[in-house]
Amino acid sequence: MSTDAATMRRFDAEIRTAVTVRLVEQRLLKLFSEGKLFGTVHTCIGQEFVGVSVARRLTDADTLFSNHRGHGHFLAYRRNIKGLIGEIMGKSVGVCGGRGGSQHIQQDGFYSNGIQGGIVPVTTGMALAHKMKGTGGIAVVYVGDGTLGQGALYESMNIASKWGLPVLFVCENNLYAQSTSQAQTLAGDICARGAAFGIETAHSDTWEWPALFAAMEQSIAKVRATSRPLFHRVDTYRLMAHSKGDDNRPESDVQPYRDRDPINVLMREREDDAAWRAMLGEIEREIEDAVREADEAPWGDVEQEIAAGVWHGRRGHEQNHTGGTPVPPLRWKRAQFEREKCVASVRKGLEEALDTRDNVVIIGEDIESPYGGAFKCTQGLSAKHPARVRNTPISELAIVGIGNGLALRGMIPVVEIMFGDFMTLAADQWINHAAKFRFMYDGKVRVPLIVRTPMGGKRGYAATHSQSLEKHFVGVPDTRVLCLNHRVSPALLYRALFETIDRPTLVIENKMLYGQNVSSEPPAGWDLLHTDEPFPTAWLRAGGGAGAEVTIVALGGAAIDAEEAARRLFEEDEVAADVFMPTCLYPFDVSVLADSLTRTRRLVVVEEGQGFVSLSSEIIAQAAERFGAQGLGCRRVTAAPVAIPAARPLEARCLPQAQDVVHKCLEVARELVHH
């Protein structure tokens, strides 16, 4: 289309923004040829007017989540050329200090991440936060037609529609998913996908960009006015390669789109226009100033964070073996808390949080009354707090993603995953989103997300509902993994968690533990001590601390068997054992074992999960490094390397039992005596 003078005047600012995006993207490609960029970039050359059409009607109350091809979206909304170029060049002047790079950008209400589909549930959670807080803001998410293959999108669209959330789904339909034509990947109609969920749809293109502006303005206004989702398809075309140089499309396919590209049309129409040339010169100078500033700036820094060890320590400001903040001395105190059923204590902790903190939200499958969750941990809570305890569809990925979005917008979401086995469905949201946001956004955000889930067997639920999968979630930086045991009050642990939550935290609740009493009353002949920290380790200390011959570490529900084993060892074999029951699995600090293990030099670790590359392996490795491997006898008690069977005797054969712990303790004790 040719552009008349009135249209040029009316959309002068928008045209300038679109041209700025084009020139920045071209300069980034040139920076690669100059050897000044590392990694890759995904330019939006040809698609600039999509981001401009959206940003022109957003406010600072809104949030926008973009994807791997997000430079144009960022520039249109935040207009920070220096921050973007500095970021992609990896310099300290970058908007995220060089940590995020091209695909991971955050400023004010703008966010981006490069995982296809994963950003959609996060945006849906942001929309829920807007609605609950009454901000008047909306949440916008950009997806490409390639993302139409992701289930996360459809889980989120379903929830956004059912809950009436102010989400604008913008689908940039550029006909390719990286190198694969849409003809090979897409069945059915794009807009019909929104309609299937009862979501209103709109359809525009970038070649008739004034009409796109009008239609997008209407879409944004409608989402804002109705607090309902809307799906807006924008047909467009990517003129350059998927990333910096991997284009296999025939030139004969690309050239027609290059000819009709609106910015190319404007460039041709106004090549002799002095005002146009002056505008181009101003933009180019601004870009070169940004390049020069980034070139002269130092690299982004991670040394301070590594040295401080803030996100890897046991108590939150903590452990650093390379010169950061020193670890406070470890102190033990006598354990004292109310005896009650574990399930009641969990419920009490959640209820207290809802009662005292208006930003706490609990979501999950079947958690509302009267059902109250598969294990009844939330029974009665929805009756008391109906707006903040909410049932969800069977959409584990989406609900953890919604939790991420809520957390990024100042809420404390608690997501219940009905069985820990189903955490595999939500792993992307945990590993690639929750765990990454704080660091890759240069510490500008926090993700106070709590995910609760029951794990463990011994209830006859068989292979897919009985696993202990915690080892797959420990070791992810910027996260914490906690587990309940019968010697620490769940209510007090949850109180501490809500008071200190500063990172994504996974809480594992052993299924067999729910019906057990939690108690601080030790058996005769033992003391029960706790470390003086928010997430304590319990120490069942034998004989007042003088006579233990074996140190046992038991994780989660295995603590019940370990304590029974310690009783049998003492009564039947006259072997005294200390039993340590940590609630913090990651990060784990082996120094809690120092008083016992330096004397016994015998270590037995009990966990219900698989033994290969496991928590027990890590604990033994830390013990060997910290206390010396010479003369250290170690054993592990773990699940058999098979899927967990349903039949009771078969299940019992495959999961750790008290007698297995007794056997390993005697084995290691006799081995060292023999040597």
N, C-alpha and C positions, 0 to 999 in steps of 0.2 A: 504494500500500500504506500502511496505517496502521502506526505504529511504537510498539511496546510499550515499557514502562519498562525492561525488561531489555536490550532491544536498544539503547536510548538510553544506558544506563550502559556497556554493553560497548564501544560505538563512540563514546564521548563525544569523544575527541580527533579522530577522523576526521570526525565531524559538524562540529565546530568548524572544522576546516580547510576543509571544503567550503563552509561558510557564509562563512568569511573570503574565499575565492576569489570567491564570488558578490558580496559587498559591495565588494571591491576593483574588480572588473570594472564594477560599477554606478557606482562613484565615478570611474573613468577616463572613462566615457561622459559623466558630468556635467562633468568637467574640460574636455572638448571644448566643451561649451556655454558654459563660463566663459572660453573662449579661452586656456586654459593648456596645451593640448597641440597639437603640430604633427605633421602627417602623418596617420597612421591607427592604429587598433588593431583587432585581431580578437579579440573576447571569446569565452570558452568558456561563457557562461551557458547552463545546461542540461546541460552535460557535465562538471560539476565532479567527480563521483564517479569518473570514469575515472582522472584524475591521482592522486586520493587512494588509490584501490585499488592502484595500482602503488607509490607512494612509501612506503606503510606497511610494505612488506617489503624495501625496498632498504637497502643499507648504504653507508658511505663508500667502500668498495672498488669500488662499482659506478659505471658511467657511464650517463648518460641523455641522449639527443638528441631535442630537440623541434623543433617547426615554427613556422609563423607564428601559430598559435593556442596559444601555449605558456605564457601567464601562470599558468594553473592548475597546469600541470605543474611550473613553477618554484616556486610557493608551496607546493605539496604536498611537494616534495622538499627545498627549501632554506629555506623559511619566512622569507624576507627581504622583508617588506612595504616597508620604507623603501628598500631597494636597487632594488626593482622600480619603485615609483612615481617615485623620483628619476630612474631611467633613462628612463622613458617621458616624463617632463617635460624631459629633456635636460640635467639638472643634474649637477654634479660629484659629488654624493652618490650618483648612480646606480651600479648594480652594474658597469657598464662605462663610467662617466664620461660618459654621455650620447652616446657614439659609436654604440652599437648600436641603441638605441631598443627598440621593442616586439618586434621579430622576431629580434633578435640579442643573446642574453643568455648570459653565462657566469659561473658561480661553482662552484668546486670541480669536482665531477664532472658538472655540468649544462651543457649546450650547447644553443643553438637557432640555426636559420638558416631563412630564409623560402623557400628554393628547394624546390619540391615534388619529392620523390623523391631529390634530391641528398644529403640527410642519411643515407639508408639505407646506401650503401656506406661512408660515413665511420664510421657506427656499427659496421658489419661489421669494419672495420679495427681499431676499438677492442676489439671482442670478440677478434680475433686477438691483439692485444697482451696482453689479459688471459690468454689461453690460453698464450702463449709465456712470459710472465713468471711464470705460476703464482700470480696474485694471488687467485684464488678469486672474483673479481668477474665480473659479467655486464654486458652492454650492452643497453640498452633503447632502442628507437626508436618514436616515435609517427608514424603516418601516418593520413590520412583516407581515406575511400572514394574521393575524387577522385584521390588519388595512385596508386590501382590502375591508372591509365592510363599510368604512367611505367615505361619499360623499366629504369631504374636499380634499381627495386624487385626486379624479377625476376632481373636479373643478380646482385644481392646475395643473394637468397634461394637461388639455385642454389649460389653459393660457400659461403654459411653452412652449407648442408646437406652439401655435398660435403666440406668441411673440418672439419665437426663443431664449429661455433663457438657459444659461449654468447650467443646473441642472442634477445631477446624482441621480436617484432614486435607492437606493439599497434595495431590498426586501429580507429579511432573512426569507426564507420559512422553518420554523421548524415544520410545520404540526399541530400546536396547537395554539388556541387563549385562553390563560390561561389554562382552563381544557377541553375546547371543541375541539374535533377533527375537522380538516379541512373538513372531509367528511360530517359533519353536517352543515357547514357554507358557503362553497365556491362552486359557480357554474361556469362552464366554465374554460378556460385556463388562467393561471396567466399572461404569456407573451402577450397573445392576448389583455389584457387590455392596455398595452402600445401601441401596434400596432394600436388599435382603434383610438388613438389620433395622429397617424402619428409619433410616437416616436419609434426610433430604440430600439431593445431589445437584451439582451445577457443572457446566461444561463450557470451557473457554479455550482459547489458544493464544500463543504469543505473537502471531503474525498480525492479528487485529488487536493490537495492544490497548488502544483506548477502550475498546469493548471489554477487554480483560479487566482493566482498571475498574470499570463500572460494575461488572459482575462480581469481582472479588470484594469490592466495597459493600455490595449488597450481602454477600455471604458473611462477611465479618459482622456486619450490623445485625444480621439475623441470629447468628450464634450468640452475640452479646445480649440481644433483646429477649431471646427465648430460653437461654441456658440449655440449648439442645445442640447436639453435634451436627455437623454438615460436612459432606464429602465433595470437594471441588476438584474436578479433573481439569488439568491444563495440558493441552497438546502442545508440544514443543519439539526441539531437535538439538541434540548435542553436536556442535560442529567440530570439536576436537576429540582426541582419543579419550578413552575411559580414564586413563591417568596420563602421565606425561608423554607417552610415545608408543602406545600399543594398539593402534587402530588398524583393523583388518577389513573395514567396510570398503566396498568399491567406491572409487572417486565419483563414479557416475551416480551413486546413490546420494552422496553428500552434497555435490555441487548445486543441485536445484535448491536445496535448503540454504546453502550459503548465499545464493543469489537473492532469495527472498527474506533473508534474515533482517529483522527490523533495524538493527544497528548498522549493518552494512548498507541498507537502503538509506538511512539518515546520513551516513558518511558520504555516499555518492551524491545525494541531493544537495549537500551543503559544503562540498569540498572547496567552493569558491566564496563561501560566506565568512567574512572577517570575524564576526562575533563567534561563529562556531569554531573557527581556528583558534581564536583567543581562549575559548573555553577549554579546548583540547590541551593547549599549552599550559594553562593553569593546573589542570588535572595531572598532566605529565610531570610538572615541577613538584607537585605535592607528593607524587609517587616516588620520584627520585630523592626527594628530601627524606622520605621514610626509609628508602633503601640505604641511603648514606648513614642515617642515624643508626640503623640496625647493624650496618657493616662495622661501625666504630664502637658499638656497644659490646660489653663482655658477653660470653655465653651465659645462658641460664645456669642456675646453681642448684645442685642437690646435696652438696657436701654437708651443709648445715643440718639438713634433715637426716641424713644418714648418721652423722655424728651424734645428734641429739637422741636418736633412738626412740623418739616419742611414740611412734606407732608400732613399736616392736616390744615394748616393755610390759612387765607384769602388772604394774600399778598405775600406768598412765603417764608418768613423767620419767620413765624408769630406766630400764636396763640398757646400759651402754658399756660395752667392753672396750670402746675406742676413744673415750674421753668426753662424753657428753654429761648430762645431768646425772649425778650419782644416785644409786639406788638407795632409798631409805632402808635402814636396818630392818631385817625381818623379825617381827615380834609374834610370839604365840600367846594366846589367852585361852582361858577355859571357855568351852562352848556352852552357851545357855540360850535356849529358845523353847517355845511352846511345843509340846508333843501334839501332833495332829496328823490326819491323813494327808499324804502328799498332794492328792488332787485338790483337797480343800485349801491347802497352803498356796498352791499355784493360783487358784481362783481368788484367794484373798489378796495376793500380790497384784493381780490384774485389776481387781475391783478398787483397791486403794489408788492405783494410778489413774483410773478413770475418775474417781471421786475428787482427786486433788490436782489434776492437770487437765485443763480443757483442750489441750492439743494432742491428747492420746486418742488414737483410733484403732479399733481391732477389726480386722477383716479376715474372712476365711470361709471354708465350706462347712455348712451345717452348724454354725456356731451360735446362732440365735436360739432363744428360748422358744418352745419348751425343750428342744433337743439338747442344746448346750454343748455341742461338739461331740466328736466320736468318743472321747474319754471324759466328757462332762466338765472340762476345765473352765468353760465359759458359761455354765448354766446360771441363768438368772441375770446375767450382765446386760443383755439387750433389753430386758424389761425395765431396768433402771436407767440405762443410757441408750435409748433406741436409735438416736442419730449417729452414735459413735461405735456401735457394735453391729456389724453388717455381714449378712450372708453373701457369698459370691458364687458365680458359676464354677464348674470344675475347670479351672483355668490357672494352674499353678504358676506358669510363666507370667501371665498377665497380672496376677494379684501381687506377686513379689515386685514386679515392675511398677505397679501402682503404688506400692509401699515406697519404692525409690522416689517416685515423683512427690509423694506427700512429704517425705523426709527432706527433700531438697527445698521445699517451700515452708519449712518451719514446723511441721507436725512431727509427732513421735508415733509412727505406725507400728502396730504389732500384727504381723501376718501369721496366721496359723496354717501350716501345711499338715493335712490330716495324718499322713504317714510319712516318716522320714525318707522312705524309698522314693517318694514323689519329688524330693528335692532335685533329683536328676532332671526333671522337667523344667525346673527354675534355675538351673546352674548358670545359664547365660546372664540372667539378671544379677545373680550374686557375684560372679567372677568378672564379667566384662562391663558391668555398670556400677553396682553398689560399691565394689571394692576399688574402682578406678577414679570415681568422680573427684574426690578430695585432692588426690595427688596430681592428677593430670590437669586439674583446674587451678593449680598453684596454691592450694590451701584456701581458696576463697569460699568454699562450700563445706558443709558437713552433711553426713548421711546418717542420722540417728534412727536407723531402721532395726527393728527387732523381728526376727523370724523364729517362731517356736515350732518345734516338731517332735513327735514321739518316734523313738527308734528302739530297736532291740526285739528279740524273739521271746521264746518260752510261753507263747500264748496260742500256738498252733495255727498261725496265720500264713505259714508257708513262705515260699521263696521270694515273693514280691512285696510282702507286707511285714517282714521280720528282720530286715537287714540293719546293721549298724554301719552307716556310711560316713561317719564323721571324718575319717581319714581323707576323704576326697574334698573336704572343705577346710581343713586346717592348712596353714602355710600360705594362705592368700593374703598378701600384705594389705594393711588398712582394714582388716576385719578382726573380729574376736569370735571365738567359739567357746561357749560355756556348756556345762552339763550338770544336771541335778544328781544328787545322791541322797541317801537316807540320813546322813549326818550333818546336813546343812539345810536350814529352813528355806524352802523355795520362796516364801513370802518375803523374807529378808533379802534374799538374793535379788528378787525382782525389784524390791525397793531400791537397793543399791544401783541396779542397772538403770532404772528410770532417773535416778539422781545424777548419774555419771555418763550416760550414753553419749558417745562422741564419734561412733563409727558403726558400721553394720555389724550386728551381733546375732549370731545363730545360737539359740538355746535348745539343747537336746534334752528331752524328757523321756527317760526310759519307761516303756509301757508297763513293765512289771512293777515299777516303783509307784505308780499312781495309787494302787490299793494298799500300799504299805504305810506304816507310820513313819514319820520323820521325827527323830528324837535326839536330844543332846545328853540323854542319860546313858553313860557307857556301861558295858557289862562289868561285873565284879572282876577286879584285877587289872583294869585298864583305866586310863584317863582319856578324855576327849578334849582335844585342843583345836583351836582355829587360828590361822594366820590373821593378823590384824590388817585386813585389806578388804575392799569391796566384794571380791569374788574369792572367798577363802578356800584354802586347802584344809580339810579336816585330818587330824592325826589321832588315830586310836593308838595310844602309846601303851606299850606293854610294861607292866610292873613298875610304874613310876618313872620309866625312861632308862633304867639301869641295865636291864637284862635281855633286851631283844637280840636275837641271833639272825633274824631275817627281816629285811625291809620289803614290804609289799606295797605296790602302787596299784590301785584299782580304779577304773574309769567308769563313771556312770552307774548303771544297774549292776555291774560286776562287783561293786563294793559290798553288796549283800552277801555274795558268795565268798568274797575275800574275808569278810568279818567272820563268817561261819567257819572258814578254813582256819583262821587264826585261833578260834575257840578249840577246834579239834586238835590242832597242833599242840596247844598248851595242855589240854586234858588227856590226850591219848599218846602223845610223843614227847611231852615235856620240852617242847621247842617254843620259845616266846617269839612273837612276831609283831612288829609295828605295821599298822595299815594306814597308808596315806590315800586320801580320797580328794583329788583336786576338782574344783568346779571350773577352773579355767584351763581348757585344753590347748587353746592357742590365743595368745602366745603362752608357752609353757616354760616355766623357770625351774630348773632342777635344784636350785639352791634350797627349796623347801625340804629336800631330803637330807640336807647336810648333817644335821645332828644325829640322825639315825644311821645313815649309810656309811659315814666315816667310821662308825664302830662296827657295824655288822659286816660290811663288804660283801653282802649277799643281797641281790636285788631280783625280785620277781614282779613282773608287770602283767596285769590282767585286764584284758579288754574283750568285748563281745564281737568286735569286728574281725576282719581278715588280718592275718599276721604279716603278710608280705608288704613291705613298704608301709609301715603302720605307725600309729602313735607309740606303741610299745618299742618299736625300733628307735624312734626319735628319743624317747626318754632314756633308753639304755645308752644311745650314742652321746647324749648330753652328759649322762653320769660318768661315762668313760673319759670324756674331755675334761670335765670339771674336777672329778675326784681321782682320776688316774685309772687306767685299765688294768695295771698290774695287780694281780690278786683280787680282782673284782669278779665275783661269780654272778652270772646273770641267766635268768630264764624268762620265758614268755608263756602266757596262757591265752590262747586266742581261738577263734572259731575254726572249725575244720574247713579245708579248702574246697568246699562243695556248696551248691545252693542249699538253702535251709529247707528241710523237708517238713511236711505237715504233721505226720504221725508223732505223737508225744515221745515214744522211746527213740525214734530216729532223730527227732529234733534235739533231745537231750544228749544224744551221742555227738552231735555236731556243734553244740554250743558249750562254752566253759561252765563247769560245775565246781562246787566247793571242793570235791575230792581231787579234781585236776590241780587245783591250787595247792592243796596239801602235798600232792605228789611232787610238784615242781619245787616247793619249798624244802622238802626233805632231800630231794635230789641235789639241790645246790648246797645245802648245808653239809651233807655227807661228802660231797665232792671236795669242798674246801678243807674239811677235817682230814680227809685222806691225803690231800696235798701237803 
